[in-house]
């Protein structure tokens, strides 16, 4: 699901606190992802190379209830692009493989935080507006769902007390 940032009256498509409170059957895999839409199918031509703000959703509840679950989300912000629907997990995981071919050099910088104040969101949006290329992206990931139901000391990964991965 994607919305054009200039059309948004808020830099986020969803409230981070609401994302962290979602039921276990609905998770936002990327509550905020700033990216350029690729100039290729399945993306509509009028959105090619446009910077967009998007959310990747994962709903694991009964398919018959999915439309009802997503109705308030669609009502909150009218998406410019809405690909929400059933999709095999391997397809979801490989959707962007064509944009990031083997051999490219990558630089990732990240942090884990417990809160996401409005000032941090404003800085995120400021730098998202100047992303230089189609391979440049900025993400905010929630750390909720199954990750939050395991004790911090239960595995070697020690960031379970964080709520957001920037």
C-alpha positions as CSV (number, residue, x, y, z in Angstrom):
1,X,0.0,0.0,0.0
2,X,1.5,3.4,-1.0
3,X,0.6,7.0,-0.7
4,X,2.3,10.0,-2.2
5,X,4.0,12.0,0.7
6,X,2.9,15.4,-0.6
7,X,-0.7,14.2,-0.4
8,X,-0.3,13.1,3.2
9,X,-1.3,15.4,6.0
10,X,1.0,13.4,8.3
11,X,4.4,11.9,7.4
12,X,3.2,8.4,8.5
13,X,0.5,6.3,6.9
14,X,-0.2,4.8,10.3
15,X,0.3,5.8,13.9
16,X,3.3,3.9,15.2
17,X,1.6,3.3,18.6
18,X,-1.4,1.8,16.7
19,X,1.0,-0.4,14.6
20,X,2.5,-1.8,17.8
21,X,-0.9,-2.5,19.2
22,X,-2.2,-4.5,16.2
23,X,-3.6,-8.0,16.8
24,X,-1.3,-10.9,16.1
25,X,-3.2,-11.6,12.9
26,X,-2.2,-8.2,11.3
27,X,1.3,-6.9,11.3
28,X,2.9,-4.0,9.5
29,X,6.1,-5.4,8.1
30,X,7.2,-1.9,7.1
31,X,5.0,0.8,8.7
32,X,6.9,3.5,6.8
33,X,9.0,2.9,3.8
34,X,10.1,5.8,1.7
35,X,11.1,4.6,-1.8
36,X,11.0,5.4,-5.5
37,X,8.5,3.3,-7.3
38,X,10.2,1.4,-10.1
39,X,9.5,2.3,-13.8
40,X,8.2,-1.2,-14.5
41,X,5.2,-3.5,-14.1
42,X,3.3,-4.1,-12.0
43,X,3.5,-0.4,-11.0
44,X,1.2,2.0,-12.9
45,X,3.0,4.3,-15.4
46,X,1.8,7.5,-13.7
47,X,3.6,6.4,-10.5
48,X,6.9,5.4,-12.1
49,X,9.9,7.0,-10.4
50,X,7.7,8.8,-7.9
51,X,8.8,8.9,-4.3
52,X,6.2,7.2,-2.2
53,X,5.5,6.4,1.4
54,X,4.3,2.8,1.8
55,X,3.3,0.1,4.2
56,X,3.8,-3.6,3.6
57,X,1.1,-5.5,5.5
58,X,1.0,-9.2,6.6
59,X,-2.4,-10.5,7.6
60,X,-2.6,-14.1,8.8
61,X,-6.2,-14.2,9.9
62,X,-9.1,-15.8,8.1
63,X,-9.3,-14.6,4.5
64,X,-13.0,-14.0,4.8
65,X,-12.3,-11.3,7.4
66,X,-9.5,-9.5,5.5
67,X,-11.5,-6.9,3.8
68,X,-13.2,-5.9,7.1
69,X,-9.8,-5.7,8.8
70,X,-8.3,-3.4,6.1
71,X,-11.3,-1.2,5.7
72,X,-10.3,1.3,8.5
73,X,-6.7,1.3,7.2
74,X,-7.9,2.3,3.7
75,X,-10.2,4.9,5.2
76,X,-7.4,6.5,7.2
77,X,-5.4,7.4,4.1
78,X,-6.5,6.9,0.5
79,X,-3.7,4.8,-1.1
80,X,-2.3,5.8,-4.5
81,X,-1.4,2.1,-4.9
82,X,-3.1,-0.7,-3.2
83,X,-1.7,-4.2,-3.8
84,X,-3.1,-5.6,-0.6
85,X,-4.3,-9.1,-1.2
86,X,-3.3,-12.8,-0.9
87,X,0.3,-13.5,-1.9
88,X,2.6,-16.4,-1.2
89,X,5.4,-15.5,1.2
90,X,8.3,-16.3,-1.1
91,X,6.7,-13.9,-3.7
92,X,6.6,-11.2,-1.1
93,X,10.2,-11.8,0.0
94,X,11.4,-11.6,-3.6
95,X,9.3,-8.6,-4.9
96,X,12.3,-6.2,-5.0
97,X,15.0,-8.6,-6.2
98,X,15.1,-7.0,-9.6
99,X,15.9,-3.6,-8.1
100,X,18.8,-4.9,-6.1
101,X,20.9,-7.2,-8.3
102,X,23.9,-9.2,-7.0
103,X,27.1,-7.3,-7.2
104,X,25.9,-3.9,-6.1
105,X,27.6,-2.3,-3.2
106,X,25.3,-1.7,-0.2
107,X,25.5,0.5,2.8
108,X,23.1,0.0,5.7
109,X,22.8,2.1,8.8
110,X,20.3,1.2,11.5
111,X,19.4,1.5,15.1
112,X,16.9,0.1,17.5
113,X,14.8,2.5,19.6
114,X,12.1,2.2,22.2
115,X,10.2,5.4,21.2
116,X,9.6,7.3,18.0
117,X,9.0,11.0,18.9
118,X,7.5,13.4,16.4
119,X,10.9,15.1,16.1
120,X,12.5,11.8,14.9
121,X,9.7,11.3,12.4
122,X,10.2,14.8,11.1
123,X,13.9,14.2,10.5
124,X,13.1,10.9,8.8
125,X,10.8,12.7,6.4
126,X,13.2,15.5,5.8
127,X,16.0,13.1,4.6
128,X,13.5,10.9,2.7
129,X,12.7,13.8,0.5
130,X,16.3,14.0,-0.7
131,X,16.9,10.3,-1.4
132,X,19.2,10.3,-4.4
133,X,18.3,7.1,-6.4
134,X,15.8,4.4,-6.9
135,X,17.9,2.0,-4.8
136,X,17.8,4.5,-1.9
137,X,15.1,3.7,0.7
138,X,14.4,4.6,4.3
139,X,12.4,2.2,6.6
140,X,10.9,2.1,10.0
141,X,10.2,-1.5,11.1
142,X,8.1,-2.4,14.2
143,X,9.5,-5.0,16.5
144,X,6.3,-6.6,17.6
145,X,4.4,-9.8,17.1
146,X,6.3,-13.0,17.8
147,X,9.6,-11.1,18.5
148,X,8.0,-9.3,21.4
149,X,6.6,-12.5,22.9
150,X,10.0,-13.9,23.6
151,X,12.1,-12.9,26.6
152,X,15.1,-10.7,25.7
153,X,17.4,-13.3,27.3
154,X,16.0,-16.3,25.5
155,X,18.0,-15.9,22.3
156,X,21.3,-14.2,21.2
157,X,19.3,-11.3,19.6
158,X,19.1,-8.7,22.4
159,X,16.9,-6.0,20.9
160,X,13.5,-7.3,21.9
161,X,12.9,-4.4,24.3
162,X,13.1,-2.0,21.4
163,X,9.9,-1.2,19.6
164,X,11.2,0.3,16.3
165,X,14.0,-0.6,14.0
166,X,15.2,2.4,12.1
